[in-house]
Amino acid sequence: MFSSKLYILVVLIVTFSSPCYSQIDFGYDDQSTWPGICTTGHAQSPVDIDVNPSKANKHGFISSESSIKGDSFKIRNTGESVTVRLLEETATGLFPGEGLSSTKFCFDNAHFHWGSSSKNGSEHTIRGRSSALEVHFVHYNCEFDSLKSALDSGRQDAIAVAGILCDINPSSKPNKALSPIISQLQAGQLKTPSGDFTTVDKPLDLLPLVPKRSFVYTYQGSLTTPTCNEQVTWFVFSSTKSCKVSESDLKALRSIKNSKGHQVRTNHRDLQSLNDREIQTLKLHSQY
């Protein structure tokens, strides 16, 4: 009886570790074991984006109302990634109901995907090319009061995620916008996973990571972690000019440990089949 209770406790600790609020224990070593729709679905993410940008027939913009900043922030090692939250009053997100989408989405969190090498860190690829890092800005439809309630609705327009691709900075300079996050990792504050967020009383502004000029590829897909809900509208930015990272930035991210005490050297999902989905291309300009 004691051992079964201990097992339940361990599972509960692990299941709340995902940046996308998974209720499933999972790892990246054998993704074929991911349950349910993760392996049976037909609208899974990430995908390789093999689209000719010259065929962009729509325009979008980053609204001047967009904001991903705060005078302080909350951070957590989830066991699979590093997740950051900001106060809703100062972080309106990228989807205020204009610009990229006519639907208003509320900002929930930012988290990161990387690889064991700077050549293969991103989840999405563009014409077969991987980037060193992919930042996900996760939003939920503002008709709901939380990310969880949006997912529970079952609606296809429940979630919007902006995927920002980052390349290695040739000058080896660390990313200035990410420095408040990276400094927490380098100080060893987030080595082990926790169910609680740590409040950091330092300003954070992640909007500079978002390109002002870019093509944006949008398609219907899924969460990239279990339970892989196919309720996500993706907006993947092609330009990496606004997001350059150093090897020291990546080393800090890889330093976190999972629930088994192992370093998280890679946390990107394998590419999924596009099947019959269409990827649309927006030509982006910025108001901010």
N, C-alpha and C positions, 0 to 999 in steps of 0.2 A: 504493500500500500504506500509506504514512504517513497519508494523509487518511482511509482507512477505519478505521484504528486510532484516530485522533483522534475520529471520529464515535462509535465504540463507547464511548470514554471519556466523552464528553459525555452520551450516553444513560444510562450507568450512574450518573453523578452526579445526573441529573434523576429517574430512576425511583425513587429512594429518598426522594423529597421529600414524599410524601403523608403527612398525619397518620394515615391508615388503612393505611399500608404498601402502597401501590399499586406495581405493577411496570410501570406504563404512564406514559409522558410525556403530560400533559394540561394543558389550560388551561380557563378559564371563558368565554372570548369566544365560542367556537362549541362548545357542549356536544353538538351533534348528531353531532360527530365522535368522541365517546367510544365505545370499541370494545365489541364483544360484548354481554353481557347488559345493559350500561348502556343500550343502545338497544332491545334485543329482549326484555328481561325484563318480567314482569307483576307483580312485587312490589317495585317500586323505591321509594326514598325520596329526598327528603322528600315529604310530602303536605300538602294543606290538610285540617285537622281540623274538619269541619263536623258536630259532634255536640252534642246537647243534654245539658249536664252534669247536669241534674235527673234524668236516667235512669240515673245511676250506681247500679249494683247490687252493687258490691264495695267493700270497704274495704282500704286499705293503710296502711303506716306506714314512716317512716324509722327503722330500728332504732338503738337506743342503741349498738350495736356498729359503726355506720357511721363512717367516718373518711376524709377526703381531706386529710391534712396531713403535714407533715414539718418537721424542724429545718433542712433544706436541700432544694433541689429542683434538677432538671435541666431545661434549656430549650433549644429549638432552633427556628430559622427553617427550616421545611421547604421553603420556596419557594412554598408555597401557603397556609400558616397558621403559627401559633405553637403548638408542642406542648410540654407540660409533663409530666414524670414525677416520681414520688415513690417513696421507699423502700417496698417491700411491707410491711415490719414496721409502719409507721405509717399507711399508706394502705390500709385494708381495703376501701374503696369503699362503694357503696350497696346491694350485694346479698349480704349475709352468709348468705343461705339463709332469710331471713324478711323480712316486711314488704312488699316490693314483689314478690318472687318467691320461690318455694320452692327454686329452683335457686340454688346458690352461684356467683357470678361474681367473679373477681379483677380488681382495678383495674389498668388498663394505662396510660392517659394521659388528659389533658384537652387539648382544643384548641378553636379558636374560628372562628366564621363571621360575617362582617360584610358590609356593602354600602357603596357609594359615598355613600349617604345614610343618616341615622339612621332613616329611615322604612321602609327595606327591607333590613335586614341579616340577619334570621334565615332559616334554611332552611325549617323548618316554619312554617305560618301557622295561625291559629285563626279559623275562620269568615271567612277572607279577610284577616285582619289580620296584618301582619308586625311583628316587633319589631326593635330596633336591633342586637341581637347574639344569637347562640345559642352557648352553651357545651356542648360534648359531653364527657361523662364516659364513656370507653370501657372496657368490661370484657369479659373472656373467660371462658368456662365453666371453672371450676376443675378439671374433670376433665382438662384439658390443661395443659401447662407453659408455654405462651406464647400470645399472640394469633395468631401465625403458625400454630402447630400446630392451634389451634382452627379457623381458617379452612380449613386443609388437610384437616380431617376431613370437610368437606362437610355437616356437620350443621346443621340449621336453628336449633338452640339454641346455636350456637357463641358468639354475641356478644350482649351487652346494652349498650345505650347510653341514658344519661339525657340528655335534651335540656332545658337550662335556658334559658328565654327572658328577655332583659334589655331593659328600656326605658330611655330617657333620664331621668336624674335632674333633676326640675324645678329643684332648687337648684344644679345644675351641679357638685355635689361629685363628685370622683372616687370610684370604688369602692374601699373600704378593703381588702377581701379580695384584689382584683386588683392592689393597688399594688406588691407585690414583683415582679410580672411586668411591669407597665407601666413601672416605673422602669428596668428593664433595656432596654426598647425605647426609652425617651426618652433613655437614655444612649448610644444608637447601638451597643449591643453586638451586635445581631442584624440589622443592615441587610441582609446578604447571606445566602443559604441555605448550610447546612452539613450534612454527613453526621454530624457529631458534636454531642453535647449539651454545653452549658456548665453546669458546676455552680455554683450560687449558694448561698453560705453564709448564707442568711437564712431564717427560718421562713416557711412558707406554709400557710395553712388555707383551703381552698376550700369547705368544708361550709357556711359561712354563705350561699353563693349559692343553696343548695337551700331552697325554700320549706318552712315547717313546716305550712302549711295550703294545700292546693291540690287541684284535680282533676288526675289524671294519666291521660293518654291512652296506651294501649298497643296496639301492633299489630305484625304481622310485616312486616319490610321489608328494606332493604339498606343497605350502606355508601353514603355519598353522594359518594364519590370512586371512580374506577376502582381495582379491577376490579368494583365495585358488587355484590359477593357478596350474594345474597339469603339471608343467614344471621343477621339481626339482629332481636332483639326490642327494639322502641323503647318508651321511657317518656318522654313529653313532658309537662312540667309546665306547667299553664296559667297559674299565678300568676307575676307579675313583681315582686311586692313585695320579695322578698329579693335581687333582682339589678337594681340601678339603676346605670347607667354615665353618665359624662360625655362630652361631645364630645372632650375631651382624651384620654380613654381610647381612644376610637375612632380618633382621629388617630394615636395611637401604634401601634395595630395596623395601620393602613393604611400606615404608614411602611416596613414591611418590603418587600424587593424579591425578585422571583422570579429564576429562573436566567438570564433574559434582561436583567436589570438594570432591569426595570420595577416600579414600585410596585404592591403588591397592594391595589388600591382596593376590590375586591369578590371574595369567594370563597364565595358561596353557590350551591348547585345549584338549577336550575329545579324547580318543582313537578312531581311525577309523578302519573300517574293512579292512583287507589285501586283501580280494577277491582273485583273481587268480594271484597276483603278487608274484614274487620270491625274496627272500632276499639272497644275496650272502655274503659270509664271507671272509674277507681278514685277514691274519695274519701279523701284523704290526711290523716293526722295524724302527728305526730312524737313520738318518744321521746327525741330528743337535746336 
